[in-house]
Structures are given as structure tokens and as C-alpha cells.
């Protein structure tokens, strides 16, 4: 009763303590694997006890197997393992998921698990579903697999996936046929003809398997039919070719109730023979029939054809299948609407009908009782109306309304309407569009979106996303496992038919009908505008399709002059940081427009290192630029300059002079301000002295940009990092290219942008350190307490020894004469033993060294007991300190105060990083002291020599 109300249960669990346990029992039945990893280590087992279904849906989730290896899942019933990708020496841990309550096990392969098959045999008495897309073991042991299939009598459903194509022994496959407890068998890889002869030859036959999904060549289907005639009643058959008559080969299987056939041969079309159709009509128990190509849709080439099949032959064929309730006959033949009408007479309880062909619906326009009162799903190529062709004047909207009125009257219970040709037939597309509006619902079938017009899918994207709940990888596996190939027939009818029944009860009158209530004489006989436009679009599209190749990229069929410049073209550069601490400069470089093609500005991305000079970046940009003409008409490479705003204490003002400056003014030609060694200097060519003024340059310098004042040119020898640090104060710099109409301004990243990836990695590392810090702190405390107890025990032993010596010396007859050598020997032995202990363990002879050794030993045992990985901890702490050091270096470059505690997240993380730095500093100091001592001793030895 509480299931399905997750939000209510979550609120109740958070608000009331009494509701917490029962609410989490329901909420944690089926959770993604990442949810369990976010729970703290201490509480993780309590939540693992509540999980009953666990599905690993992608390759990235394989890392959780190692994290959960020490957990137990006592309630787990279903486990789905997607493709696993581990390193060469890593081991796949699956034993934690295998328990006595496990009922379904799905494995998609990628990494072998050697002990899984034995555990499934001995520890899973309820296992009834086993799906192995690949073998569990690196080398398949046929005898071991046969033993498992024999002893695991609870197994009902078995599937071997594509990974078994070259690994499945014929002995195992033959043994599967004889298992009496197995009810369903799926064999995904194609079975080769010689292997099929070995498996299905007499006396081998199916004992108890009722549902079979198999892929065969057409010559092997007869052997299969003979072996499965007495047992199989549901067959999902995929044929590799059509060299032999598949339908005629299935004639011995009289017990079939559900038959689906798919043809995979795409090299040529498939021709159905009259004998094959007649043989298929001799299966009296058949209730569901599907015949189609492997493409699962209308491909317009290499389809299944039966040109000899007309209305009479179709009616005769259907008369031999009296119990048929669902028909998907995707065969190109010559049947008309009469065949569908005859089906309503011979099969009134039919709920699904899918046929190829364009049918005229005028014969259904007559009033009377509904033709198909129980039909839920109808699919055809396209609808049509006689007399409403392209030569008529009836508008498209009127035809659409008329067709929908006919469908609603004759098929009152219809919930799914599909047209295979809706993409090429405008009438079919419009009927689907308006039919969805009239009934106010959506298609409920998971695969039915193929019948929807693309315009409807674009408008209803959100509803499609919501309606496809459970379409993730794990549930897709479950759907395939339960339904096999019957995607069309397994439908969930959730849409209410009240709206359609209401419209049916109204009837069709002149007021509520658009075309049926009016006589034909009142209708216009001219060709409608919609039909003319549609015809022109189809003709134009067909001509263009003949001229271009389908594999070329989008837009290749347009001439260059037809492409217009995008209004959102990039006009400003960007400077970004990369995870590898490089700088990525994106410049919208323009090229010389030789022709009239209005192309978009193509941005150029350059990767540079902060320690490289600006001259290196200058050469990179010049290599991407076209040459220009100089004053003499010769080709030259355009010059590139970098400018940034000078925000120093002294602003650049040519009219301002300091008190200490000389009054002499130099007359420069083409003067400019250059940043050299942190100082702004004016450079240029001096004019000759005298009254004659310098000649006016051909290309006079442009006036400074008022929006970017105080921009100075930087020397090419400057490092890019120094240039970026100074330019970051002005938030942008410019790249001046000779011959370009305007400079390219580039946004400079701030400190937050420059360190974004570093800070994100530091936060991620800090979270991992925080999760392990609690375990480490607990283990360290217990280890120090244990060492203290050892020290206290040693003190107690010494006091006891002193007391015993006192008693034996003064209160017994032994006296000091005897006890003196005893105490001496005991003390000497203790000293020798302690010295040998320090010598064996290579330790300094001190109390601190012994205590550190005791603490270290106890820590190692506790770390193993708690599952604490010391190497992982050391790596995380080292990584955190490295990231902190790099961020500190960038902060010094930008002259900002960086709050380390904010990125670390908690004090325990900062403390762990700080302690590690202290340890490294102490070790470094010790090494320096030892080095100094060795150096000093070496110098003394040299002096002695």
C-alpha cells in the first residue's frame, strides 16, 4: 500500500523517527549503486541489508564492486551486472551479491569471475533466472557447466548471450535440451548449421522447455522443429537467410501458441511461397503471429513480399488460425480493406492488427455497429479515401477529420494507431497529429515512438521522457528477458477510453462532422493549397536526394554562396585553463575573403605553457594567418603584438610631466608605449632635428581606443605567465594583428577561473580523505591505547619482579647469596634480549622507538580489520598537498588570499594534510642533518690524510 509514494515516505522518514525504518525498507529496495557509496562506512551495512534489487547500469559503476566486497546483501533477489572494465591485475568481487535469497542473476561480461559459478550452485537455492552475456570464466569448463545446470534444479530461465558464440560447448547445449526443470531458453548467437545438426539430431529433443528464442540458418530450422515439436509452445525465431522455406519447415510444431519470425538477410528480398503460408495456416493453436524483417520497420528495400497473396488467399489463410488474437503481418502483398473487414468477422476478439498497405477507409464510413469492437492497436502504411485524391478539391484538414471520425466510430477501443509511411505521406502524418489531440492521450508502447511524427515528438519531448520510466539498461534487460522479441504485442493499456466513448455516444451529425455530414456537391473540386505545397516539396526533395550522397555531412549539398554568416559569430577571444595546467587561447581569426562566401569566423585554439615567451605565441598565430602585401607589393607575414592595460601607480598620459623629468621632448616617429622590465617606456624612431618636419607616414597610427585606455605593448621576450598575471588586473588583453581592421580582445581568467580544475580536484580529494579520516582516527586511537596498555603491562612485570626478588631474598632461606647471581643473570639476559630485538627490527635503542613499533604493528592490524587502505590514504594526502601547493603558487602570482579551509571542507582534512607536510619536513630535516654529519666526517678524514 505504501509503494509508489516515494516522496511521501521520504518526508515521513525525515519527520518521524518511528517511520524511519519502515520507510527506508521500501525506499532502499531498488536503488542505484552510487547511492550506497554515498553512505558513510559505518552505516553502509545497515542500508545494504534493505536492498532487494541492484543493477549496475554502465561501465563506470564497476568500481563499486571493490568498495562493496566486505558488505553483505541478505535480502538481494535480483542483481544485474553491466559490462565490467577492470585493470589487468584487478579482481572482480561478486561473492557479496550471491546469497540464499538471490533469484535473478544477469552478467554482461567484460572481466572473468572464477568463483561465481560455484557460489551460484551452492549458495542460491532460489535462483530461477540466469542471464550470461559472456562466460563467467576465462576458460569454459564443459563438465563444470553441465554439473551446475544439473544440480541447480530451481533454474527456470537460461540465456547465453553473444559472448558465447565461440565458447559454448556442444555437450552443454545438448544437455540443456534434456533438463526437465528448465522452462525458457535464449540462445543469442547464431548457431551454425553443422553445430545445429549435432545438437538437434535424433534422438535429441526438448524435454520441458516451453519458451525458446534462437537464431538459426534456414537449413537448420527443420531439425529444430522436429526436436521441439512436443514441448515448445512459444518460439522467437530469427533466420539468417531465406534459402529454405522457413514457414514450411515449422509445420510439425502443432502446439505453437506464440510465433515470431524475423529475417536477417539484407542482401536480397524475401519471397513467401504459397506452400509456406498454407503450412503456417495448419497451426490451429496459434494466438500470436509476427512476421517481419530484422530492421523492425519499413525499410523500402529488401522487404518480405508475397505478390500472389490477395483478399481471398488471405481470408483462407486466416481461417486456419481460429484462435489468433494478435497479428503483425509485415509483408508486401495485394490485400485491401476487405481483408481487415473479414478479420473482424472471423476473429472478433483480435486486439492487434499490423499490416503493410495503403487502405481506402470509405467502406467503413457506413453507419452501424463497430467493425472491430475489441481492437486495441492498428498499424498500416497509410490511410486513404476514394475520390479524395490529389485531383480533388477537398482540403487536407477535411480529409484528416473524416478519417479520424471513421476510426473512432469503427474502432471504439483503439488505443494505439500507427502508420509506417508517416514520414513520406503528409496525410498519415496529419492524421496521427490530430488523432493524438482528439483522444487526449499518448502511445503507451515502449517502441511505438517509431510510429509518431517527428513534429509531435519535438512538441512532446518531456512527456516522452517521463513516459519512458524504467527504460534504463537494467530494466531493458528485464524486458528482453521476459518478452523476448515481442516488443509489439506486450503492451500496457493505461490510457482511458472514456473520451472516445463520449465522442462515440454523440454520433456524427452535420454540426460535429467536418465532411461526412455534407454532400459531395457542396465540396470544392479544386486542388488544395496544402496538397500543392506537399507535392512540390516531395518532388524537390526527391531530386535533391538523387544528386547528393547520403553519407556526406549536413549542408554539403548547398553551394558556398548560399551560406550566410551567423549572427552569433565569435568576435572576442577567450583564455581558458586546462586540467594539465596549460593555457588554451581561443582566437576568432578571420581569413581574407577572396570569394563571396560569407563564412562564419572560425575560432583558433592554441595550447601554450605559462613559462613560454610571448614570441612563441606570436609565431603560432602568424603560422595561421595569410600573408599580406607591404608598401612595395611584396608578401610579408603580418606582425602580431600583445597589449595589456597598465594599472601601475603612474598612468600613461603624454601631456603629464613629473617634477624631476627633463623638459626636453623627443620627436618620435610611430611612437608607442612598451612594457619593459615592469616599466613603461616610449619607443620609436627619432625624427631628424631641424625645422623640416618628418614626412607623414603612409599608414598613420590609430587613435587610442577610448573603451580600452592605458593599453601598452609588451615585449615578446616576456613569459606568458607574467603577462597573464599583469593582464588579469584589467580582465582582458588585446592581440593586434597587422592588417586587421580591429584588435582582438581576449578575456583573461581570474584566479577562480585559473584554479577551477585544481580546486575541483582538491574538493574531490578532500571528500575522499574525509571519508577515510574517521576510520584512520579511530584506528590510531585504538593503536595508541593498545601501546599504552603494553607499556603499563611492562611496568607491572618490573614491579612484580622487584617484589618477588624482595620476598625471596629477605623472607626465605635463599638469601642474597643465591638471589644476587639470579638477578644479575636475569637482568643481563633481559638486556641482551632487548638489544637483539632492536637489532633484529633495525630500530634505534630507545623507548620511543619501541612504542612507535608497537603502535605501527597495531595500526596495521586495525587497518586490515576496518578495510582501510593505507596506500590509498597516502596517495590521497600526497595528491591533496600537491594540489594545495599548486593553488598556492597561482595565488601568489595573482597576489590574492586563498581560503584553504573552504576548499578542504573540514578541519580534519586540513589537519591530515598539515600532519603529512610536517612529517615530510621532519624527514627532510633529518636527512639534511645526516648529510651534514657525513660531509663533516668526510672532511675530517680528508684532513687526517
Secondary structure, 3 states (H helix, E strand, C coil): CCCCCHHHHHHHHHHCCHHHHHHHHHHCCECCHHHHHCCCCCCHHHHHCCCCEEEECCHHHHHHHHHCCCCCCCCCCEEEECCCCCCCCCCCCCHHHCCCCCCEEEECCCCCCCCHHHHHHHHCCCCCEEEECCCCCCCCCHHHHHHHHHHCCCCCEEEECHHHCCCCCHHHHHHHHCCCCCCEEEEEEEECHHHHHHHHCCCCCCCCCCEEEEEECHHHHHHHHHHHCCCCCEEEEEECCCCCCHHHHHHHCCCCCEEEEEECCCCCCEECCHHHHHHHCCCCCCCEEEEEECCCCCCCCCCEECCCCCHHHHHHHHHCCCCCCEEEECCECCCCHHHHHHHHHHCCCCCEEEECCEEECHHHHCCCCCCCCCCCEEEECEEECCCCCCCCCCCHHHHHHHHHHHHHHHCCCCCEEEECCCCCCHHHHHHHHHHHHHHCCCCCCCCHHHHCCHHHHHHCHHHHHHHCCCCCHHHHHHHHHHHCCCCCCCCCCCCCCHHHHHHHHHCCCCCCCCCCCCCHHHCCCCCCHHHHHHHHHHHHHHHHHHHCCCCCCCCCCCCHHHCCCCCCCCCCEEEEECCCCCEEEEECCCCCCCCCCCCCCCCEEEEECCCCEHHHHHHHHHCCCCCEECCCCCEECCCEEEEEECCCCCCCCCCCCCCCCCCCCCCEEEEEEEEECCEEEEEEEECCCCCCCCCCCCCCCCCCCCCCCCEEEECCCCEHHHHHHHHCCCCEEEEEECCCCCCEEEECCCHHHHCHHHHHHHHHHHHHHHHHHHHHHHHHHHHHHHHHHHHHHHHHHHHHHHHHHHHHHHCCCCHHHHHHHHHHHHHHHHHHHHHHHHHHCCCCCCHHHHHHHHHHHHHHHHHHHHCCCHHHHHHHHHHHHHHHHHHHHHHHHHCCCCCHHHHHCCHHHHHHHHHHHHHHHHHHHHHHHHHHHHHHHHHHHHHHC
